[in-house]
Amino acid sequence: MDISFTNLITVAAIGPLLYLIYKSISKSKNYPPGPMGIPIIGSLHYLKQYTEQDMLKLATTYGNIFSLSLFTQNYVCVCDVEANNEVLLNTDICDRSAAYIFHMIKGSNYGEFLKSFHALTRSVFMSNKYVKNNADHIVQKETTDMMHELEDLFQSNQPQYIRKTVETFYMNVSILTLVGEKNVTTTKEAKVKTDDLFQSILQLFELMESPLFILPDMIPWLEKIWLPESATKFISTSEKIFSYFSDQIELHKNTIDPTSPRDLIDLYLIEMQNQELFTDAGLRAALYDMLFAGTVNSARTLEYAALYLAANQNVQARILTEIQEVIDDDEIKNFDGLKMPYTYATVHEILRVSNATPVGVPRVATRDVTVGGYSIPKGTIFLLNSYSSHMQEDKWKNPKHFDPENFLSGVTGDIRLPITSKSKVSQKCHPHLSFSQDTCSKCVPLF
């Protein structure tokens, strides 16, 4: 029987279409329930502007673990403390789901490298053992400078916009920790480059707000043939940031003293002698991640802190009294939470109610896993609703309002962390690192 050219074209067109329909509606046994989607397109459109609220509405119908899809990609949405904890503690759900733009900038996912790098960065932020000019010292100095600037700003006793001051503080802390004070502030040229770097980071966030920016994430393979203007600008701006870090890496290589690491780049270069996994390209990507992801969200949280404390003068007064009882000089120090439980509780409460990232960074199952009794295949993307944990009625004394008492024991007044999880950064994630791993089992709040 002759097969016409038209029939071949029809089969070629319909075949992939039928496959997409099949993939979009077929689910494995014991897969989480979810709303019926549009064939091929899927059901991710149920999540709109306020993703965390939309997830909670769907959870009332389908439970705290439910499924959505977009084309052939499966998503599992997770709400409430117990379900979030289960995912966060599963070492087979620790890969990050990068948007198309980050794949284009940094290449393929570097999850294994990232696990080891996380452990290395913890040594910078949590230990005095490895770095002379460590993060604590930097934060103390930069906090003093910020407070002096805020005092000058409010001399008129009029409301002021503090965002620029707060952003500068966090940018300074981040870049000084990454590349060291000498390479940032000692020359006019260094200061100009640092200022340009700050502006580039802020520009990235502005570009991400473009409505068309996420379109290639919604339509598979679109980035291979077309990119929105905001994405092309995002890539060119990111390349400037990568160039800055390339220069810093070369500078560090020429001036490093292995017996006295100055900053995170020095630590990395020393560790690179023992780790094939560590490369210059990986270091540039990780420095980019830390500066991009850590500064603006942290600055927004500090803005929320100022707002909540200004609106709750009684809390502010109680903190001041506690600090004055414990600290007997003007030096800014890292406070001891056991000695200042109310202050410590207030910090946690600010993190809870501000919800800088109400839905955390998506995570990917690196193999078939079981969560909440459901069987979930490899490659599924998990969306974790941290907002649901922060507002869960049975975990907090007063979940809907700002109240540091949420983190204090009603009997003893001691600090309590209602939703905590052991960090997943452990020897299982980085068995070959040569530095001490005693900072990897800290009990940390789920924020």
C-alpha positions in Angstrom: 0.0 0.0 0.0 1.4 3.4 -1.0 1.8 5.9 1.8 1.4 9.4 0.5 3.7 12.3 1.6 0.7 14.0 3.2 0.0 10.9 5.4 3.7 11.0 6.5 3.4 14.6 7.4 0.2 14.0 9.3 1.7 11.1 11.3 4.8 13.2 12.0 2.6 16.0 13.4 0.1 13.9 15.3 2.5 11.5 16.8 4.4 14.0 19.1 1.0 15.6 19.9 -0.5 12.4 21.1 2.7 11.7 23.1 2.4 15.1 24.8 -1.2 14.4 25.6 -0.3 11.1 27.1 2.5 12.5 29.2 0.4 15.3 30.5 -2.5 13.1 31.7 -0.7 9.8 32.7 0.5 9.5 36.3 2.2 6.7 38.2 0.4 4.7 40.8 0.0 6.3 44.2 0.9 9.7 42.8 -0.3 12.8 44.7 -3.8 14.0 43.7 -4.3 17.3 42.0 -6.7 19.4 39.9 -7.6 18.4 36.3 -5.4 20.3 33.9 -5.7 21.3 30.3 -4.5 18.6 28.0 -0.9 19.2 27.0 -0.7 22.5 28.8 -1.2 21.1 32.3 -2.5 22.7 35.6 0.3 25.0 36.8 -2.0 27.9 35.8 -3.8 27.4 39.1 -0.9 29.2 40.8 -1.3 32.9 40.0 0.1 36.1 41.5 0.0 35.0 45.2 1.4 31.5 44.8 1.5 30.7 48.5 -2.2 31.6 48.9 -3.3 29.7 45.8 -1.4 26.6 47.1 -3.2 26.8 50.4 -6.6 27.0 48.7 -5.8 23.9 46.6 -4.6 22.1 49.7 -8.0 22.4 51.3 -9.3 20.1 48.4 -6.4 17.8 47.6 -4.4 17.7 50.9 -1.1 19.2 52.0 0.8 17.3 49.3 -0.7 17.6 45.8 0.4 17.6 42.2 0.3 20.1 39.3 1.9 19.9 35.8 3.1 22.1 33.0 3.4 20.4 29.6 5.5 17.2 30.5 7.0 18.6 33.7 5.5 17.3 37.0 5.3 19.5 40.1 4.5 18.5 43.7 3.3 21.3 46.0 4.0 20.9 49.7 2.2 22.7 52.6 2.4 22.6 56.4 5.3 22.0 58.7 5.4 18.2 58.7 5.3 17.9 54.9 7.9 20.7 54.3 10.2 19.0 56.9 9.9 15.7 55.2 11.0 17.1 51.9 13.8 19.3 53.3 15.3 16.3 55.2 15.2 14.0 52.2 18.7 14.0 50.7 17.3 12.7 47.4 15.4 15.9 47.0 18.3 18.3 47.3 19.0 19.3 43.7 17.9 22.8 42.6 15.6 23.5 39.7 17.3 26.3 37.8 15.3 28.6 35.5 16.3 28.6 31.8 18.1 31.9 32.2 20.5 30.4 34.8 21.2 27.3 32.7 22.2 29.7 29.9 24.4 31.7 32.2 26.0 29.0 34.3 25.6 25.9 32.2 24.2 22.6 33.4 23.1 22.1 37.0 26.1 21.8 39.3 24.3 20.2 42.3 27.1 17.9 43.5 29.5 20.9 43.5 26.9 23.0 45.2 26.7 20.6 48.2 30.4 20.8 48.9 30.4 24.6 48.4 27.6 25.0 50.9 29.7 23.3 53.5 32.7 25.5 52.7 30.6 28.7 53.0 29.3 27.6 56.4 32.9 27.5 57.6 33.1 31.2 56.7 29.9 32.3 58.4 30.0 30.1 61.4 33.6 29.6 62.5 36.6 31.8 63.5 39.0 29.0 62.6 39.5 29.5 58.9 39.3 33.2 58.2 41.1 36.1 60.0 38.7 38.7 58.7 35.5 36.6 59.2 31.9 37.4 58.6 31.3 38.4 62.3 33.9 41.1 62.1 32.6 42.4 58.8 29.0 42.5 60.0 30.0 44.4 63.2 31.9 47.1 61.2 29.3 47.5 58.5 26.4 47.6 61.1 28.2 50.5 62.9 28.5 52.4 59.6 24.9 51.8 58.7 23.7 53.0 62.1 25.7 56.2 61.8 24.2 56.8 58.4 20.6 56.1 59.6 21.2 58.5 62.5 22.2 61.2 60.1 19.2 60.4 57.9 16.7 60.8 60.7 18.1 64.0 62.2 15.1 65.9 60.8 12.7 63.7 62.7 10.8 63.1 59.5 9.9 59.8 57.9 12.7 58.6 55.6 13.1 55.9 52.9 15.8 53.5 54.2 16.0 51.0 51.3 19.2 52.4 49.7 21.0 52.4 53.1 20.0 48.9 53.9 20.8 47.6 50.4 24.3 49.1 50.6 24.8 47.5 54.0 24.0 44.0 52.7 25.9 44.5 49.5 29.0 45.5 51.5 28.7 42.6 53.9 28.4 40.1 51.0 31.2 41.4 48.8 33.6 41.9 51.7 33.0 38.3 52.9 33.5 37.0 49.4 36.5 38.9 48.1 38.0 40.6 51.2 38.2 44.3 52.3 41.5 45.0 50.6 40.1 44.3 47.2 37.0 46.4 47.7 37.9 49.6 49.5 41.6 50.4 49.2 41.6 52.2 45.8 39.3 54.5 43.9 39.2 52.0 41.0 38.2 49.2 43.4 35.4 51.3 44.8 34.0 52.2 41.4 34.0 48.5 40.3 32.2 47.6 43.5 29.6 50.3 43.0 29.1 49.1 39.4 28.7 45.5 40.7 26.0 46.7 43.2 24.0 48.4 40.4 24.3 45.3 38.2 22.7 43.1 41.0 19.8 45.6 41.4 19.3 45.7 37.7 19.0 41.9 37.6 16.0 42.0 39.9 14.4 44.8 37.9 14.7 42.7 34.7 13.2 39.7 36.3 10.0 41.7 37.0 9.3 41.9 33.2 6.1 39.9 32.4 7.8 38.2 29.4 10.9 37.2 31.4 9.5 33.8 32.5 7.8 32.9 29.2 10.7 30.6 28.1 10.2 28.7 31.4 6.5 28.2 30.5 7.1 27.0 27.0 9.7 24.2 26.5 12.5 24.9 24.0 11.4 28.5 23.4 14.8 29.8 24.6 16.5 28.0 21.8 14.8 30.1 19.2 13.7 33.4 21.0 14.4 35.3 24.1 12.6 38.4 25.5 14.7 41.6 25.6 14.7 41.5 29.4 16.4 38.1 29.2 19.1 39.2 26.8 19.8 42.2 29.1 19.9 39.8 32.1 22.5 37.7 30.4 24.7 40.6 29.4 24.5 42.1 32.9 25.3 38.7 34.5 28.4 38.5 32.2 29.7 41.7 33.7 29.3 40.2 37.2 31.1 37.1 36.1 33.9 39.2 34.7 34.3 41.0 38.0 34.7 37.7 39.9 37.1 36.4 37.3 39.4 39.3 38.0 39.1 38.8 41.7 39.9 35.1 41.4 43.1 35.9 39.4 44.1 38.5 42.0 43.6 36.1 44.8 45.7 33.4 43.1 48.6 35.9 42.9 48.4 37.0 46.5 47.2 34.0 48.5 48.9 32.8 51.6 47.6 29.2 52.2 48.4 29.5 55.9 46.3 32.6 56.4 43.1 32.6 54.3 41.5 36.0 54.1 38.1 35.3 52.6 35.9 32.8 50.9 37.8 32.9 47.6 41.1 32.0 49.5 39.3 29.2 51.2 38.0 27.8 48.0 41.4 28.1 46.2 43.0 26.1 49.0 40.3 23.5 49.0 40.6 23.3 45.2 44.0 21.6 45.6 42.2 18.6 47.1 38.9 18.7 45.2 38.6 17.9 41.5 35.0 19.0 41.8 36.1 22.6 42.5 36.9 24.7 39.4 37.3 28.4 38.6 34.0 28.3 36.6 32.3 26.7 39.6 33.6 29.4 41.9 32.4 32.2 39.7 29.0 30.6 39.5 28.8 30.1 43.3 29.9 33.7 44.0 27.3 35.0 41.6 24.6 32.9 43.3 25.6 34.2 46.8 25.6 37.8 45.7 22.5 37.6 43.6 20.4 35.5 46.0 21.5 36.7 49.4 21.6 40.5 49.3 18.2 41.9 48.1 16.0 39.4 50.0 18.1 40.0 53.2 17.8 43.8 52.7 14.0 43.5 52.3 13.8 41.5 55.5 15.7 44.2 57.4 13.3 46.8 56.0 10.5 44.7 57.4 12.3 44.6 60.8 12.4 48.4 60.9 8.7 48.5 60.0 7.5 46.0 62.6 9.6 47.5 65.4 8.5 51.0 64.5 4.8 49.8 64.6 5.4 47.9 67.9 7.1 50.3 70.3 6.6 48.0 73.3 8.6 45.3 71.6 11.3 47.8 70.7 11.5 49.0 74.3 11.7 45.4 75.7 14.6 44.6 73.3 16.5 47.7 74.3 16.2 46.8 78.0 17.4 43.3 77.4 20.4 44.4 75.3 21.4 47.0 77.9 21.3 44.3 80.6 23.6 42.0 78.7 25.9 44.3 76.8 27.7 46.8 79.0 29.6 48.8 76.3 29.0 50.3 72.9 30.6 47.6 70.9 28.2 45.7 68.5 28.5 42.0 69.2 26.8 38.8 68.2 24.3 38.3 71.0 23.8 35.0 72.8 20.3 33.9 72.3 20.2 32.2 75.7 21.1 35.4 77.5 18.8 37.6 75.4 15.8 35.3 74.6 13.3 38.0 73.8 15.7 39.7 71.3 16.4 36.3 69.7 12.7 35.6 69.5 12.0 38.9 67.9 14.6 38.2 65.2 12.9 34.9 64.4 9.5 36.5 64.5 10.6 39.1 61.9 11.7 36.3 59.7 8.5 34.4 60.1 6.1 37.3 59.4 8.1 39.0 56.6 8.2 35.8 54.5 10.8 37.2 52.0 10.4 33.9 50.0 6.9 32.5 50.8 7.5 29.7 48.3 11.1 28.5 48.5 13.6 27.7 45.7 12.2 24.7 43.8 13.9 21.4 44.4 14.2 18.4 42.2 14.0 14.7 43.1 17.3 13.1 42.0 15.7 9.6 42.1 12.3 8.1 42.8 11.2 9.1 46.3 8.3 8.6 48.7 6.9 11.7 50.5 3.8 11.6 52.7 3.2 8.0 51.6 3.0 9.0 47.9 5.3 7.6 45.2 7.0 10.5 43.3 9.2 9.8 40.2 12.7 11.2 39.6 12.8 14.6 38.0 9.7 15.9 39.8 10.0 19.5 40.9 8.9 20.3 44.5 7.4 23.6 45.4 7.6 24.2 49.2 5.2 26.6 50.8 7.1 28.1 53.7 4.3 30.6 54.3 2.0 27.7 55.3 4.5 26.6 57.9 4.8 30.2 59.3 1.1 30.6 59.6 0.1 27.1 60.7 -2.5 27.5 63.5 -1.4 24.6 65.7 2.3 25.7 65.7 2.1 29.3 66.9 0.5 31.1 69.8 -0.6 34.0 67.6 0.1 33.1 63.9 -1.7 36.0 62.2 0.1 38.8 64.0 3.6 40.0 64.8 4.3 38.6 68.3 7.8 37.5 69.6 6.0 35.4 72.2 5.5 32.9 69.3 9.1 31.9 69.9 9.1 32.0 73.7 8.1 29.3 76.2 5.1 30.4 78.2 6.4 28.8 81.3 10.1 29.6 81.4 10.4 32.5 78.9 13.1 30.6 77.1 13.5 30.5 73.3 11.5 27.9 71.5 11.7 27.0 67.8 8.4 25.4 66.9 9.5 24.4 63.4 13.1 23.3 63.1 15.0 20.9 61.0 18.5 19.4 61.0 20.5 20.8 58.2 21.0 18.5 55.2 24.5 19.7 54.8 26.3 16.6 56.1 29.0 14.1 55.4 26.6 12.3 53.1 26.6 15.4 50.9 30.4 16.2 51.1 32.3 13.2 52.2 35.7 14.2 50.7 36.2 17.7 52.2 39.4 18.1 54.1 38.2 20.8 56.6 36.4 20.1 59.8 32.7 19.3 59.4 31.5 20.2 62.9 29.3 23.1 61.6 27.1 20.9 59.4 24.8 19.4 62.1 23.5 22.7 63.5 19.8 22.8 64.3 18.5 25.7 62.3 15.0 27.2 62.0 13.0 26.5 58.8 13.0 30.0 57.3 
